[in-house]
């Protein structure tokens, strides 16, 4: 079965990341799903934004959590503005585009689920996080929402390396639906088929190399998170036709 092509922050190689323009381009590039990042503002709005601070966009080390939505709207994201989750869900519903929502920190689960329900898009969403607490909060708010555990942070801690090499205990503990590993994790090629056989989806990030895309498809990846949806689609099509 061909893996889903999941656009990382939209078609972020060709459009400003985490913007409606990037999401629309990903749709035109035949992405099956869009991955995006969520932060919460000082006035309680959930916005689509990756970084903890604004320094990459305005040179100022301002924490997103300390800014209002109006202040974030002043940022210039490659000619685009920061969208809210509500705006993104509205776009997704009209575009019939499933979403992978990444919670960048705990404390957002209740509001996130509330918005997803308001737009009647819960069955078209998987919510992922590196933070186990955020995933636990999701389970409490809505046990039926699909949850993906992100793994692949830079660390030399033995417990983290072991968790990534053998993720089953962690996935079971939080009742995850999916595992979202970094494509360069040691041992991934060996453990990925085992995780799939255990009944979990495996959505691998962030893969742009055509050879690696095809390799992960052969190993049984459920989804491939990529900055280049069109090129990824072409790479997988060439594997099928070969």
N, C-alpha and C positions, 0 to 999 in steps of 0.2 A: 504494500500500500504506500502511495506517495505521501510524504510528510506534508503538513500544512506549512505554507510560507507565511511567517509572522514578521511583519515589518517593525523593526526596532526603532522606536520613537517616530514611527511613520517611515516614509522613504527618506531617511535622514541623510543618505549620501547625496541626495539631489535637491533637498528642500530643507528649510530650517526645522530642526528637530522639535518634536513635541508641539507642533502647531497644526491647526486645521489644514493648512496648505500641504504639510507633509502627509497628513492622513489621506487627504483627497488624492494626492499623487500616488500613494501606496495603493489605493483602490484602483486607480487607472493602470498601475503596474501589475495588477492581478494578485495582490496579496490576499491571503485567505483570512488574515486576522491582523490586528494592529496592537503592538505592545507600547505602553506609555507609562509615564511616571507621575505619581501623585504626591503633592505636598499640601499642607494646610497653612493658611494665612493667619495673621494675628486676629482678623475679624471672623474666623471660622469658615472661610470659603475653601473648598478643595480645588486646587489648580493643577494643571498639567505642567510639571516643571521637574527637572531632574536634580539639579544641584541644591545643596543646603544653603548656599549663598548666591548673591547676584554677581560676584566678581568676574565671572567669565563673560558677562554681557555688558556690564557698565564700569568695570574696573574698581567697584566698591564692594568691600567685604561685608555686605548687609545680609543678615540672616533672613531667609524667607519667612520663618516662623514669627519674625518681629515686624513684618510688613503687612499692610492691608492689601486687599485685592486692587484697589485703585492705584496704589503705589507700584505694584507689580505690573499693572497694565502700562505703565510708563516705559517699561523695558522694550528695547528694540531687538527682537529675536530674528535677525536676518531680514528685517522688513516686515515681520509679523509680530503679533502680540501674544501674550500668554493666555491660553484658553482656560476656561473653567471645566470641571468634570461635567457639569450640567450641559454646557454647550457641546462638549464632545459626545455625550450620550445622545443628544438630540441629533447631531450629525450622523452618528453610527446607526441610529434607528432608521433614519431616512435613506442611508446608504446601504442598509442591510449588512453591516460590517461587524463581526464579532470582535471583542476587545480582551486584551490581557492587561489588567490594571495592576501596576506595581505600587504597593504602599511603601513609601520611603521611610516611614517611621510608625511606631504604634500610636494609638489614640485617634485614628481616622475611621476605624471599621464601621461604627454605627452610622455616621453621616454618609459614608461611601455606599453602604447597603441601602440606606434610605433613598439616595438618588437613583441607584440602579433599579430599585423597585418602582420609583415614580415614573421612570421612563420605560418600564416594562421590558427590561433588557437583561434580567437576571440569568435567563437560560442561554444567553449569548456572551457571557462574561466568565473569565477565570481571573481570580485575584491572587497575586503572588507577592512574596516579600522575602528578604533576607532575614527579617526579624521574626523569630518564633512567637514573640508576644503578640505581634500584629495578627499572625495567623490564628493564634488562640482566641483573640478577640473576635475575629471573623466567625469562628466556629460557634462562639456563644451567641452572637447576634443572629446568625443564619447558618445552621448546621448543613443546609443543603447547597450552599454556595460552593462552587468549585474553588479549591485552594491549591496553589503551587508553591513549593518550597524552593527558593532560589539558593544556589550554592556556588561558591567559586571566589570567595573573597581572598585577598592576599594575606596569608597568615602562615606562620611556622608552628602554630600551636598543634601538638599531636592530636588533641581531641577533635579539633576542626578538620584536620587532614583525614582522620579516621572516619568522621561523619560523612565526609564527601566521598571517600573510597567505598564505604558500605552504608548507604543512606537509609536502609530499611527501617531501623529502629526509630529514627527521627520521623520518617514519613508515617509510620504507624502511630506514633505517639500523638501527633497532631491531626491524625485522620486526613492526611493530604490526598488530593486527587491526582496531583502531578508532581514530578520532580523537574526542576529547571536548573540543570548544571551548566557551568562554563565549558565550552568545547575543548579547552586545553587541560581539563582536570586529569591528573595522573590516574590511570586505570579506567578511564571512562569507556573506552572501546570494549573492555572486558565486562564491566558491570552494567552497561546500558541495556543489553538484551535481557539480563536477569531482572532488572527493574521493570521492563516492559512485560516480561513473563509473569511477574507478580501482580500485574493488573493496573499499573500506574502509567499515565501518560508521561512521556519524556520530551520536554521542549528545550532544546539546546541553544545557548546563546554564546556570543554573537558571532555568526559564521558568514563570512563573505567569500572565502576561498572556494572555487568550484570543486576542486578535488575533495576538500574536507566535507563540503555539502553532500556530495555523492556518497562518500564513505559513511557518513552518519545516516544517510537514507538507507543504505544497505544494512546497517546495524539495527535498524528498526525504529529510529527516532520518530516520535509522533509529530513534532513540529520543529522547524528550524528558524530561529530568530535571526534576522539579517538586516543590515542597513541597505541592501540592494535587492529589493523584491524581484524586479524584472530579470536581473542577472541570475538570481537564484532559481527562478522559474526556468530560465533557459538551461541552466546547468542540470537540473533534474530532468528536464525534457530530453536532453542529449543522452542521459543515462538510460532512459526508457527506450529510446530509439536505437541505441547502440546494440 
